[in-house]
Amino acid sequence: MNHFVSQFKRVAPILLAVLFLGAMILGLSAFTSPAPQTKITVQSVLDHHMQALNAGDAAEVAKDYIASSIFISHDTGVIRGKDNIQAFFEVLINDYFPGGQFTATTLITEGDVAYLEWTCEGPTFIATGVDTFVIHGANIHVQTGKMITYEFK
């Protein structure tokens, strides 16, 4: 037992120093700010949506939707599901708006709902339209869309 006590007395200062440093590190971490979280808003979802459209990337556009999302338009009827919406945007981007750059001309939001008027200008055309969105979290759950004008340059 005497041997244990003498060993303990020899290492006790080291153990106390380690415990003290550990407590200091843990205590200081309680006062540091956590890593900043990106707040997902209707605006940030629409920003991503427009950036993906302007990149001509239907797969990236589709990341804004979920399996139960719907897109409604007079021209297309109801398109259901992320995969079908992606297929629609592939046709839209490649066949109707090749090289087009979308610009929001009017954006009104209220809670999870957004109203967007836009223009899209490409090398050979200029188009205008209006869309509405219902966005929950990071996803578009419902979108309606109507192209108003499409003119060749």
C-alpha positions as CSV (number, residue, x, y, z in Angstrom):
1,M,0.0,0.0,0.0
2,N,2.9,2.3,0.8
3,H,4.3,1.8,-2.7
4,F,0.9,2.8,-4.2
5,V,0.7,6.0,-2.1
6,S,4.2,7.0,-3.1
7,Q,3.5,6.3,-6.8
8,F,0.2,8.3,-6.5
9,K,2.0,11.3,-4.9
10,R,4.5,11.3,-7.7
11,V,1.9,11.3,-10.5
12,A,-0.8,13.3,-8.8
13,P,0.5,16.7,-9.9
14,I,0.6,15.4,-13.5
15,L,-2.9,14.0,-13.3
16,L,-4.2,17.2,-11.8
17,A,-2.5,19.3,-14.5
18,V,-4.1,17.0,-17.3
19,L,-7.5,17.3,-15.6
20,F,-7.2,21.0,-15.2
21,L,-6.2,21.5,-18.9
22,G,-9.0,19.2,-20.0
23,A,-11.5,21.2,-18.0
24,M,-10.1,24.4,-19.4
25,I,-10.4,23.2,-22.9
26,L,-13.9,21.9,-22.4
27,G,-14.9,25.1,-20.6
28,L,-13.6,27.3,-23.3
29,S,-15.3,25.3,-26.0
30,A,-18.6,26.1,-24.3
31,F,-17.9,29.8,-25.0
32,T,-16.9,29.5,-28.6
33,S,-19.5,29.9,-31.3
34,P,-20.7,26.8,-33.1
35,A,-20.0,26.6,-36.8
36,P,-22.4,28.9,-38.7
37,Q,-25.4,27.1,-40.1
38,T,-26.8,28.1,-43.5
39,K,-30.3,29.2,-43.0
40,I,-32.5,27.9,-45.7
41,T,-35.1,30.4,-46.8
42,V,-37.6,30.8,-49.7
43,Q,-35.1,33.3,-51.2
44,S,-32.1,30.9,-50.9
45,V,-34.1,28.1,-52.6
46,L,-35.1,30.4,-55.4
47,D,-31.6,31.7,-55.8
48,H,-30.3,28.1,-56.2
49,H,-33.2,27.4,-58.6
50,M,-32.2,30.4,-60.8
51,Q,-28.5,29.6,-60.7
52,A,-29.2,26.0,-61.8
53,L,-31.4,27.2,-64.6
54,N,-28.8,29.7,-65.7
55,A,-26.2,26.9,-65.7
56,G,-28.4,24.8,-67.9
57,D,-28.3,22.0,-65.4
58,A,-31.7,20.2,-65.1
59,A,-30.2,17.7,-62.6
60,E,-29.2,20.6,-60.3
61,V,-32.7,22.2,-60.8
62,A,-34.2,18.9,-59.7
63,K,-32.4,19.0,-56.4
64,D,-34.9,21.7,-55.4
65,Y,-37.8,19.2,-55.6
66,I,-38.9,16.0,-53.8
67,A,-40.6,12.8,-54.9
68,S,-44.1,14.3,-54.0
69,S,-43.5,17.7,-55.7
70,I,-45.9,18.8,-58.4
71,F,-45.5,21.3,-61.3
72,I,-48.7,22.7,-62.8
73,S,-48.9,24.6,-66.1
74,H,-51.6,25.2,-68.7
75,D,-49.1,23.9,-71.3
76,T,-48.1,20.7,-69.5
77,G,-50.9,19.9,-67.1
78,V,-49.7,18.4,-63.8
79,I,-46.2,17.0,-63.7
80,R,-45.7,14.8,-60.6
81,G,-42.4,13.8,-58.9
82,K,-38.8,14.9,-58.9
83,D,-37.8,12.7,-61.8
84,N,-40.6,13.9,-64.1
85,I,-40.0,17.5,-63.2
86,Q,-36.3,17.0,-64.0
87,A,-37.2,15.5,-67.4
88,F,-39.5,18.6,-68.0
89,F,-36.6,21.0,-67.2
90,E,-34.2,19.1,-69.5
91,V,-36.6,19.7,-72.4
92,L,-37.3,23.3,-71.3
93,I,-33.6,24.1,-71.0
94,N,-32.3,22.3,-74.1
95,D,-35.2,22.9,-76.5
96,Y,-36.9,26.2,-75.5
97,F,-34.2,28.1,-73.6
98,P,-30.8,27.0,-75.0
99,G,-28.1,29.3,-73.6
100,G,-30.8,31.3,-71.8
101,Q,-30.2,33.4,-68.8
102,F,-33.1,33.9,-66.4
103,T,-33.6,37.1,-64.4
104,A,-36.2,37.7,-61.7
105,T,-38.0,40.9,-62.5
106,T,-40.5,40.7,-59.6
107,L,-40.4,38.5,-56.5
108,I,-43.0,38.6,-53.7
109,T,-42.8,36.2,-50.8
110,E,-45.2,35.5,-48.0
111,G,-44.2,32.8,-45.6
112,D,-43.6,29.6,-47.7
113,V,-45.2,31.1,-50.9
114,A,-43.4,33.0,-53.6
115,Y,-44.6,34.8,-56.7
116,L,-41.9,35.3,-59.4
117,E,-42.0,37.1,-62.7
118,W,-39.0,36.5,-64.9
119,T,-37.3,37.1,-68.2
120,C,-35.1,34.7,-70.0
121,E,-32.8,35.9,-72.8
122,G,-30.7,33.7,-75.0
123,P,-28.7,34.1,-78.2
124,T,-31.8,33.9,-80.4
125,F,-34.8,34.6,-78.2
126,I,-36.3,36.5,-75.3
127,A,-39.1,35.1,-73.1
128,T,-41.1,36.3,-70.1
129,G,-43.2,34.3,-67.6
130,V,-44.6,34.0,-64.2
131,D,-44.3,31.2,-61.6
132,T,-45.6,30.6,-58.1
133,F,-44.0,28.4,-55.6
134,V,-44.8,26.7,-52.3
135,I,-41.5,26.0,-50.5
136,H,-41.1,24.0,-47.3
137,G,-37.6,23.8,-45.9
138,A,-35.2,23.4,-48.8
139,N,-37.7,22.0,-51.3
140,I,-40.2,23.2,-53.8
141,H,-43.4,21.3,-53.1
142,V,-45.7,23.0,-55.6
143,Q,-44.8,25.2,-58.6
144,T,-47.1,26.7,-61.2
145,G,-45.7,28.3,-64.3
146,K,-46.8,30.2,-67.3
147,M,-44.6,31.5,-70.2
148,I,-46.2,34.8,-71.2
149,T,-44.1,35.7,-74.3
150,Y,-41.5,34.1,-76.4
151,E,-40.0,36.1,-79.2
152,F,-37.2,35.4,-81.6
153,K,-34.5,38.1,-82.0
